[in-house]
């Protein structure tokens, strides 16, 4: 298995938090495999706290960054990234904490990466290196009732 003990411990911690959401991995050839991701739904207060922490980190990095050439560019870049990132992170209501699945092509165990809750997400198998798309599993639609006649 290509995962280290540290990666597996971080994965177990992520899989213990949030709420489970069923996903499907699908390769370009149409092979499908089930999986699960853990979603963390953020309250408006939590969204604001994460955004403020992002902004504060970049504002604190701006003054020392003047020491590196080009001297004026780095502080401006830090402030710009901080402000733009603040507004992007403030609008994020859900986060993917991580997930697990089996590769549709080789059936190897896969750890799905954390990140934004935007689907479909690309995933590359750690064993066979095949690309698959991770998207939420759609519940099968109910069969229409047969007409009595």
C-alpha positions as CSV (number, residue, x, y, z in Angstrom):
1,X,0.0,0.0,0.0
2,X,1.5,3.3,-1.0
3,X,0.3,5.3,2.0
4,X,2.5,6.1,5.0
5,X,1.5,5.6,8.6
6,X,1.2,9.4,9.0
7,X,-1.2,9.6,6.0
8,X,-3.3,6.8,7.3
9,X,-3.5,8.4,10.8
10,X,-4.6,11.7,9.2
11,X,-7.1,9.8,7.1
12,X,-8.6,8.0,10.1
13,X,-9.0,11.3,11.9
14,X,-10.7,12.9,8.9
15,X,-13.1,10.0,8.5
16,X,-14.2,10.3,12.1
17,X,-15.5,13.9,11.6
18,X,-18.1,15.4,9.5
19,X,-21.0,13.6,7.8
20,X,-20.6,10.8,5.2
21,X,-21.7,11.4,1.6
22,X,-21.7,8.6,-0.9
23,X,-19.7,9.2,-4.1
24,X,-18.9,7.4,-7.3
25,X,-15.5,7.2,-9.0
26,X,-15.8,6.9,-12.7
27,X,-13.0,6.4,-15.2
28,X,-12.9,7.6,-18.8
29,X,-13.7,4.1,-20.0
30,X,-16.9,4.1,-17.9
31,X,-15.8,1.8,-15.1
32,X,-17.5,2.9,-11.8
33,X,-16.7,2.3,-8.2
34,X,-18.3,3.4,-4.9
35,X,-16.7,5.5,-2.2
36,X,-17.4,7.9,0.7
37,X,-16.3,11.4,1.5
38,X,-16.8,13.2,4.8
39,X,-18.3,16.7,4.5
40,X,-18.0,19.4,7.1
41,X,-20.9,21.9,6.9
42,X,-19.7,25.3,8.2
43,X,-21.9,27.8,10.0
44,X,-21.6,31.5,9.0
45,X,-19.6,32.1,12.2
46,X,-17.2,29.3,11.3
47,X,-16.9,30.5,7.7
48,X,-15.9,34.0,9.0
49,X,-13.4,32.6,11.5
50,X,-11.6,30.6,8.7
51,X,-11.6,33.6,6.4
52,X,-10.3,35.9,9.1
53,X,-7.5,33.4,10.0
54,X,-6.5,33.3,6.3
55,X,-6.4,37.1,6.1
56,X,-4.5,37.5,9.3
57,X,-1.8,35.0,8.2
58,X,-1.1,36.9,5.0
59,X,-1.2,40.3,6.6
60,X,1.4,39.0,9.1
61,X,3.6,37.6,6.3
62,X,3.5,40.9,4.4
63,X,6.0,43.0,6.5
64,X,8.8,40.4,6.6
65,X,8.4,39.6,2.9
66,X,9.8,43.1,2.1
67,X,13.3,41.5,2.8
68,X,13.1,39.4,-0.4
69,X,13.7,40.9,-3.8
70,X,11.8,42.4,-5.5
71,X,11.2,44.2,-2.3
72,X,7.9,46.0,-3.0
73,X,6.2,43.2,-5.0
74,X,6.0,40.6,-2.2
75,X,4.2,42.7,0.4
76,X,1.7,43.8,-2.2
77,X,1.2,40.2,-3.4
78,X,0.7,39.0,0.2
79,X,-1.9,41.7,1.0
80,X,-3.7,41.0,-2.3
81,X,-3.8,37.2,-1.8
82,X,-5.0,37.7,1.8
83,X,-7.9,40.0,0.8
84,X,-9.0,37.9,-2.2
85,X,-8.7,34.7,-0.3
86,X,-10.7,36.2,2.6
87,X,-13.7,36.7,0.3
88,X,-13.3,33.3,-1.4
89,X,-13.1,31.5,1.9
90,X,-15.9,33.4,3.5
91,X,-18.3,32.1,0.8
92,X,-17.4,28.4,1.4
93,X,-20.2,26.6,3.2
94,X,-18.9,23.1,3.0
95,X,-15.5,21.4,3.1
96,X,-14.5,17.9,2.1
97,X,-12.4,16.5,5.0
98,X,-11.3,13.4,3.1
99,X,-12.6,10.2,1.8
100,X,-12.0,6.7,0.8
101,X,-12.8,4.5,-2.2
102,X,-11.6,1.7,-4.4
103,X,-10.1,2.4,-7.8
104,X,-12.6,1.3,-10.5
105,X,-9.8,0.0,-12.7
106,X,-7.5,-1.9,-10.3
107,X,-9.7,-2.1,-7.2
108,X,-6.9,-0.7,-4.9
109,X,-7.8,1.2,-1.8
110,X,-7.7,4.9,-2.3
111,X,-7.6,7.9,0.0
112,X,-9.5,10.8,-1.4
113,X,-8.0,14.3,-0.8
114,X,-9.6,17.0,1.3
115,X,-10.5,20.3,-0.3
116,X,-13.5,22.3,-1.6
117,X,-16.8,20.6,-1.9
118,X,-17.0,21.1,-5.6
119,X,-17.8,18.1,-7.8
120,X,-16.7,16.4,-10.0
121,X,-13.2,16.2,-8.6
122,X,-10.3,14.5,-10.4
123,X,-8.5,11.7,-8.6
124,X,-5.5,9.7,-9.8
125,X,-5.1,6.2,-8.5
126,X,-2.0,5.7,-6.3
127,X,-1.5,2.2,-7.8
128,X,-2.3,2.2,-11.5
129,X,-2.2,6.0,-12.0
130,X,-5.6,6.0,-13.9
131,X,-7.6,9.2,-13.7
132,X,-11.2,9.0,-12.4
133,X,-13.8,11.6,-11.6
134,X,-15.3,11.7,-8.1
135,X,-18.9,12.8,-8.1
136,X,-21.8,12.5,-5.6
137,X,-23.8,9.2,-5.9
138,X,-27.3,9.8,-7.2
139,X,-30.0,7.8,-5.6
140,X,-31.7,5.6,-8.2
141,X,-34.9,7.1,-9.3
142,X,-38.1,5.4,-8.3
143,X,-39.7,3.3,-11.0
144,X,-42.9,4.8,-12.2
145,X,-46.0,2.9,-11.1
146,X,-47.5,0.6,-13.7
147,X,-50.8,2.0,-15.0
148,X,-53.8,-0.2,-14.1
149,X,-55.7,-0.9,-17.1
